[in-house]
């Protein structure tokens, strides 16, 4: 007997799993943020939302620049509600069951989950997360926050397309093309994300072009892991080969996205392997998981879905075609066509910017203006990390004193505040304070002033606000309010193997100057 060859995934099936995967990322991102949001932007946080709500609601233009439902209810309760909504909607998407009709002849021959359920959950998750990004200021301005908003926006339409095509199957009119059109937008997002990331590196710092970037990257990246210490000490030839391999994947594999099934699957596995390597050596929140989930869009084949396949997380009841259904379908197709046109048009600008184009001529206005107008809604975003590689690692150490003479450090959860503690793996959790402290150290070392939020952070530590103190690993004063709190700029570098064996230190620290004090 010949072995059974597994049937390739249909586009509809890969789209259904894509929707579930995006739901999982929403749940993880919302849960990660939930434990930090009050300390970051709560009533007694670093950048209180209530103090900024007046400006955001002063005019429609101000609200459009930072769209968020939370400006209407700027309280800690609203922040908790928004995070809870994102988590619950994400769980609803992630746990959406498969939908097969019951066998003929059994009671209730066909039972389907309502078509609107998954789409409604996708809308709630997208609106909730976009609202959190709108009020999060610098703490929610990372590229993967924009990527989740963009992917979440597409997920709304993928889910709706799955339901529309499933209704067509159930009505006996065959599989529609709605899902295929939307899945191609997801594939375009994957290709653009990876290609732009490679392009900005190639156009940026010379260390990428001479393949020496990874000689610095593992040490100077924001939050390295234990594996990064070992990777940093690999032979120079190996690091150069790894740099070349990363650039080859980011610049070459996106071309495979638009090829046949085998080429697309090759691109998917290359992207996933790259994200796994990045995630093992650095803490980038949910970025690596989200990118891997988006690669599910590359796995589907063009074979038509069958009525009994697990084609959608939400499918409508079997109904005979009616005039009302026809008009509904027409409206759905018109909306989907509009979304496709808008996304494709907006995609031109970030790709051109990544390639080095600077839109200065009046002729560029029709292309650039829509992107600028809609940019706050994160429908399409520019991407590309580490175009400028840092070759040294400045660090901000937080200290407080009760008497003005003895200073004690505030230990941080993820940054190397203790040189003897091994770098830690945060997983998909996104430690936003630690990330911003890394950016602040670079800004100050480059000759700039300490960012305003850092002074607010020190003031909150001095006041002993519980939600802010909870953002650090421990309170060295055990509830007592310090007389003063300061930020000290130091330089860190990975220790070598001999030093670590002798002293147990993973880092070697030098210098030290006060850059802010409260």
C-alpha positions in Angstrom: 0.0 0.0 0.0 1.3 3.4 -0.9 1.8 5.8 2.0 -0.7 8.6 2.3 0.6 12.0 1.3 -0.7 14.7 3.6 -2.8 17.2 1.6 -1.3 20.7 1.5 -3.0 23.4 3.6 -5.5 25.4 1.7 -5.3 29.2 1.8 -8.5 29.2 3.9 -7.0 26.8 6.5 -3.8 28.8 6.8 -5.9 32.0 7.1 -7.9 30.4 10.0 -4.7 29.5 11.9 -3.3 33.0 11.2 -6.4 34.5 12.9 -5.9 32.2 15.8 -2.2 33.0 16.0 -2.8 36.8 16.0 -5.3 36.2 18.8 -2.6 34.5 20.8 -0.2 37.4 20.3 -2.9 39.9 21.3 -3.5 37.9 24.5 0.3 37.8 25.3 0.8 41.5 24.5 -2.2 42.6 26.5 -1.2 40.5 29.5 2.4 41.7 29.4 1.3 45.4 29.2 -1.4 44.9 31.9 1.2 44.5 34.6 3.0 47.7 33.6 0.5 50.1 32.3 -0.5 51.8 35.6 3.1 52.5 36.5 3.8 53.8 33.0 0.8 56.0 32.3 -1.6 55.6 35.2 -2.8 58.4 37.5 0.4 58.2 39.5 2.6 56.8 36.8 5.5 58.2 34.9 3.4 59.9 32.1 -0.1 60.1 33.6 -2.8 59.9 30.9 -5.1 62.3 32.8 -2.5 65.1 32.5 -2.4 64.7 28.7 -6.1 64.0 28.0 -7.0 67.7 27.7 -4.6 68.3 24.8 -5.7 65.1 23.1 -9.4 66.0 23.2 -9.0 69.7 22.5 -9.7 69.3 18.9 -10.5 66.6 16.3 -7.1 67.1 14.8 -5.3 66.5 18.1 -7.4 63.3 18.7 -6.7 62.1 15.2 -2.9 62.5 15.8 -3.2 60.2 18.8 -6.4 58.1 18.3 -7.6 56.4 21.5 -10.9 55.8 23.2 -9.0 56.1 26.5 -8.8 59.9 26.1 -12.6 59.9 26.9 -12.0 58.0 30.1 -8.5 58.8 31.4 -8.5 56.7 34.5 -6.7 53.7 35.9 -9.9 51.7 35.6 -10.1 52.4 31.9 -6.5 51.3 31.4 -7.3 48.0 33.2 -10.5 47.6 31.1 -8.6 48.2 27.8 -5.9 45.6 28.7 -8.6 43.1 29.8 -10.5 43.7 26.6 -7.4 43.0 24.5 -6.6 39.8 26.5 -10.1 38.4 26.4 -10.6 39.3 22.7 -7.3 37.7 21.9 -8.2 34.6 23.8 -11.5 34.4 22.0 -9.6 34.5 18.6 -6.9 32.1 19.7 -9.5 29.5 21.0 -11.9 29.8 18.2 -12.9 26.2 17.4 -12.8 24.5 14.0 -16.1 24.3 12.3 -17.2 21.2 10.6 -20.9 20.5 9.9 -22.4 17.6 11.7 -22.9 14.4 9.8 -26.1 14.4 7.7 -29.1 12.8 9.3 -28.2 13.8 12.8 -30.2 16.3 14.8 -29.2 19.8 13.9 -27.5 18.7 10.7 -25.4 21.8 10.5 -24.3 23.9 13.5 -22.0 26.8 12.8 -20.5 29.4 15.1 -21.9 32.9 14.2 -19.9 34.5 11.5 -19.6 37.8 13.3 -18.1 36.4 16.5 -14.5 36.2 15.4 -14.6 39.4 13.4 -16.1 41.2 16.4 -13.3 39.9 18.6 -10.7 41.0 16.1 -12.3 44.5 16.1 -12.3 44.7 19.9 -8.7 43.6 20.1 -7.5 46.0 17.4 -9.4 49.0 18.9 -8.3 48.2 22.4 -4.6 47.8 21.5 -4.7 50.9 19.2 -6.2 52.9 22.1 -3.4 51.7 24.5 -0.8 52.7 21.9 -2.4 56.1 21.5 -2.0 56.9 25.2 1.3 55.0 25.8 3.6 57.8 24.4 7.2 56.6 24.2 6.4 53.4 26.1 4.3 52.0 23.3 6.0 53.4 20.3 8.0 50.3 19.2 7.9 48.9 15.8 6.2 45.7 17.0 3.4 47.7 18.5 2.7 49.2 15.1 3.2 45.7 13.5 0.5 44.3 15.9 -1.9 47.1 15.0 -1.3 46.5 11.3 -1.5 42.8 11.5 -4.6 43.1 13.7 -6.3 45.4 11.2 -5.7 42.8 8.4 -7.0 40.1 10.8 -10.4 41.8 10.9 -10.7 41.5 7.2 -9.2 38.0 7.0 -11.8 36.8 9.5 -14.6 38.5 7.7 -13.4 37.0 4.4 -13.3 33.5 6.0 -16.9 33.9 7.1 -18.0 35.2 3.7 -16.3 32.4 1.8 -17.7 29.8 4.2 -21.2 31.0 3.6 -20.6 30.7 -0.1 -19.5 27.0 0.4 -22.5 26.3 2.6 -24.8 27.8 0.1 -23.4 25.5 -2.6 -22.0 28.4 -4.7 -18.3 27.2 -4.3 -15.4 28.8 -2.5 -15.1 32.6 -2.9 -11.9 34.5 -3.4 -12.3 36.9 -0.5 -9.8 35.0 1.8 -7.2 34.7 -1.0 -7.2 38.4 -1.6 -6.8 39.2 2.0 -4.1 36.6 2.6 -2.1 38.2 -0.1 -2.0 41.4 1.9 -0.7 39.4 4.8 2.0 38.0 2.6 2.9 41.4 1.4 3.2 42.5 5.0 5.7 39.7 5.8 7.7 40.4 2.6 7.8 44.2 3.3 8.7 43.7 7.0 11.7 41.5 6.2 12.9 43.3 3.1 12.7 46.8 4.7 14.6 45.4 7.7 17.4 44.3 5.4 17.3 47.3 3.2 17.8 49.9 6.0 20.7 47.9 7.3 22.4 47.8 3.9 21.9 51.5 3.4 22.7 52.4 7.0 25.8 51.7 9.1 29.0 50.5 7.4 29.3 47.7 9.9 26.5 45.9 8.1 28.2 46.2 4.7 31.5 45.0 6.0 29.7 42.2 7.9 31.1 43.2 11.3 27.7 44.2 12.8 27.2 41.1 14.9 30.6 41.7 16.5 28.8 44.5 18.4 25.1 43.6 18.2 24.9 40.8 20.8 26.5 43.0 23.5 25.0 46.4 22.6 21.4 45.4 21.9 18.8 46.6 24.4 18.2 43.4 26.5 20.6 40.6 25.6 20.1 37.1 26.9 22.6 34.6 28.3 22.9 33.1 24.9 24.1 36.5 23.6 27.1 36.4 25.8 28.2 33.1 24.2 27.3 34.4 20.7 29.4 37.5 21.3 32.5 35.3 21.9 32.2 33.3 18.7 35.1 33.5 16.3 35.0 36.6 14.0 34.6 34.5 10.9 31.5 32.8 12.3 30.0 36.2 13.3 30.7 37.6 9.8 29.0 34.5 8.2 26.0 35.0 10.5 25.8 38.6 9.5 25.8 37.7 5.9 23.2 35.0 6.5 20.8 37.4 8.2 21.1 39.9 5.4 20.6 37.2 2.8 17.4 36.1 4.5 16.1 39.6 4.9 16.9 40.7 1.4 16.6 37.5 -0.6 13.8 35.4 1.0 11.1 38.1 0.6 11.3 37.4 -3.2 10.2 33.8 -2.6 7.0 35.1 -0.9 5.5 35.7 -4.3 6.6 32.4 -5.8 5.0 29.0 -5.9 4.1 27.0 -2.7 7.5 25.4 -2.2 9.2 28.8 -2.5 6.8 30.4 -0.1 7.3 27.6 2.5 11.0 27.9 2.1 10.7 31.7 2.8 8.5 31.0 5.8 10.9 28.5 7.4 13.9 30.9 6.8 12.0 33.8 8.4 11.0 31.6 11.4 14.6 30.3 11.9 15.9 33.9 11.8 13.3 35.0 14.4 14.1 32.0 16.6 17.8 33.0 16.6 16.9 36.7 17.3 14.6 35.7 20.1 17.1 33.4 21.8 19.8 36.1 21.9 17.7 39.2 22.6 14.5 40.2 24.3 12.2 41.8 21.7 8.9 41.3 23.4 6.3 39.6 21.2 7.9 40.7 17.9 9.5 37.3 17.1 6.3 35.4 17.9 4.2 37.9 15.8 6.5 37.6 12.8 6.4 33.8 13.0 2.6 33.9 13.2 2.4 36.1 10.1 4.5 33.5 8.3 1.4 31.2 8.5 0.0 33.2 5.6 2.8 31.7 3.4 1.8 28.1 4.0 -1.5 27.9 2.3 -2.0 26.4 -1.2 -4.5 27.6 -3.8 -6.5 24.4 -3.6 -10.2 25.2 -3.0 -11.5 24.6 0.5 -14.2 21.9 1.0 -17.3 22.3 2.9 -16.2 19.9 5.5 -12.7 21.4 6.0 -11.6 23.3 9.0 -11.7 26.5 7.0 -12.6 29.2 9.5 -12.8 30.1 13.1 -16.2 31.6 12.5 -18.7 30.4 9.9 -22.3 31.5 9.2 -25.3 29.2 9.2 -26.3 27.6 5.9 -28.7 29.9 4.2 -30.2 30.0 0.7 -29.1 33.0 -1.3 -31.6 35.9 -1.0 -31.7 39.5 -2.1 -30.6 40.6 1.4 -27.7 38.2 1.3 -26.7 39.4 -2.2 -26.7 43.0 -1.0 -24.6 42.0 2.0 -22.1 40.2 -0.2 -21.9 43.2 -2.5 -21.2 45.6 0.4 -18.6 43.2 1.8 -16.8 42.9 -1.5 -16.9 46.7 -1.9 -15.4 47.2 1.5 -12.8 44.6 1.0 -11.8 46.1 -2.4 -11.5 49.5 -0.7 -9.2 48.0 2.0 -7.0 46.3 -0.6 -6.6 49.6 -2.6 -5.9 51.7 0.5 -3.3 49.2 2.0 -1.5 48.8 -1.4 -1.4 52.6 -1.9 -0.1 53.3 1.7 2.5 50.6 1.3 4.3 52.6 -1.4 5.6 55.3 1.0 7.4 53.2 3.7 9.0 51.0 1.0 10.2 54.1 -0.8 11.5 55.6 2.4 13.4 52.4 3.2 15.0 52.5 -0.2 16.3 56.1 0.5 13.7 58.1 -1.4 12.9 61.5 0.1 9.5 62.8 -1.1 10.3 66.5 -1.6 8.7 67.2 -5.0 5.0 68.3 -5.4 4.4 65.3 -7.6 5.0 63.0 -4.6 2.2 64.6 -2.6 -0.6 62.2 -3.8 1.4 59.2 -2.7 2.8 60.6 0.6 -0.2 62.6 1.8 -2.6 59.6 2.5 0.2 57.8 4.4 0.9 60.9 6.5 -2.8 61.4 7.2 -3.5 57.8 8.2 -0.1 57.1 9.9 -1.6 57.5 13.5 -4.0 54.6 12.8 -1.1 52.2 12.2 -2.7 50.6 9.2 0.6 50.6 7.4 3.9 51.3 9.1 7.6 51.7 8.3 9.9 48.9 9.5 13.6 48.3 10.0 15.7 47.8 13.1 19.3 48.6 13.9 20.1 50.6 10.7 22.7 52.4 12.9 24.6 49.9 15.0 25.9 51.0 18.4 29.4 49.8 19.1 29.5 50.7 22.8 26.9 50.0 25.6 26.0 53.0 27.8 23.8 52.1 30.8 21.7 54.0 33.2 22.0 52.9 36.8 19.3 54.2 39.3 20.3 55.0 42.8 18.7 56.4 45.9 19.8 57.6 49.3 18.2 58.1 52.7 20.9 60.3 54.2 22.6 62.0 51.2 25.8 60.0 51.7 25.1 56.3 51.1 23.6 55.5 47.7 21.8 52.2 47.0 20.9 50.9 43.6 17.4 50.2 42.4 17.8 46.8 40.8 16.2 46.4 37.4 14.5 43.3 36.2 16.1 42.9 32.8 18.9 45.5 32.2 22.3 44.5 33.7 22.0 46.5 36.9 24.0 43.7 38.7 27.1 42.8 36.7 27.2 39.4 38.4 23.7 38.4 37.3 23.4 36.5 34.0 21.4 38.2 31.3 17.8 36.9 31.4 15.3 35.7 28.9 12.0 37.6 29.1 10.2 35.5 26.5 7.3 37.3 24.8 7.0 39.7 27.7 7.9 43.2 26.7 9.7 45.1 29.6 9.0 48.6 28.5 10.7 50.6 31.2 14.0 48.7 30.7 13.8 49.3 26.9 13.3 53.0 27.4 16.2 53.3 29.8 18.4 51.8 27.1 17.3 54.5 24.7 17.7 57.2 27.3 21.3 56.0 27.9 22.1 56.3 24.2 20.6 59.7 24.0 22.5 61.1 27.0 25.8 59.5 25.9 25.4 61.1 22.4 25.4 64.5 24.1 21.7 65.1 24.6 19.8 66.0 27.7 18.1 63.4 29.8 14.6 62.8 28.4 11.7 64.4 30.3 10.1 61.1 31.2 13.3 60.1 33.1 13.0 63.0 35.4 9.3 62.1 36.0 10.4 58.6 36.7 12.9 59.7 39.3 10.3 61.9 41.0 7.9 59.0 41.2 10.6 56.7 42.7 11.4 59.5 45.2 7.7 59.7 46.2 7.6 55.9 46.5 4.5 55.5 44.2 3.8 51.8 44.4 2.8 51.4 40.8 6.1 52.9 39.6 8.3 51.2 42.2 6.7 47.9 41.0 8.4 48.5 37.6 11.9 47.8 39.1 12.9 44.5 40.6 12.9 45.5 44.2 12.7 48.5 46.6 16.1 48.9 48.3 14.5 51.1 51.0 11.6 48.7 51.9 8.9 51.3 51.7 10.8 54.2 53.1 10.9 57.3 50.9 14.5 58.2 49.8 15.9 61.7 50.3 17.1 61.8 46.7 17.1 59.6 43.6 19.6 59.9 40.7 20.5 58.4 37.3 24.1 57.5 36.8 25.5 56.9 33.3 28.1 54.1 33.1 29.6 52.0 30.3 29.2 48.2 30.2 30.7 45.5 28.1 30.6 41.7 28.2 33.3 40.2 30.3 35.6 37.7 28.7 35.6 34.0 29.5 38.6 34.3 31.9 37.1 37.2 33.8 33.8 35.4 34.2 35.5 32.2 35.5 37.6 34.2 37.9 34.9 36.7 39.2 31.6 35.3 38.1 30.8 38.7 36.4 29.0 38.7 33.1 29.7 42.4 32.6 32.6 44.8 33.1 31.5 48.3 34.2 33.5 51.5 33.9 32.9 55.2 34.3 30.0 56.9 36.1 28.5 60.3 36.0 25.2 61.7 37.3 22.9 62.7 34.4 19.7 63.4 36.4 18.8 63.8 40.1 15.6 64.5 42.0 
